[in-house]
Amino acid sequence: MRYRFGELDLIASEDETLCFVEVRSVSSARFGSALDSVIPRKQARIIRAARAYVQRRRPPWPGPLRFDVVAVHWEAPDGPSVALLRGAFDASASRSGELPW
């Protein structure tokens, strides 16, 4: 989903949890890992987009929310390596310090 202030790469559910998943990929670790690229400013944009999604969703999501990151590293000789970091950050990571819900 795309909003004027950010976008959500994937929205999924696991059991009772709604998961907002940011997908990042790098071809080299020269400038940091894919996980390193999810800086606080990027987290805040994802949180704002998730807030907009949740506020517009009908019926409202009844369960907990989680922010995950899928990191793809393309430098591996035998193909890309993929890692999922569940709960990579939470809504308290937003720059305003306010919970978005």
Protein Blocks (a to p, Z undefined) as FASTA:
>chain_A
ZZfkbccfbdcdehjbccdddddddfbfknopfklmmcfklmmmmmmmmmmmmmmpccdd
fbdcddddddddfkbmnbcaddddehkbcfklpmnlpafZZ
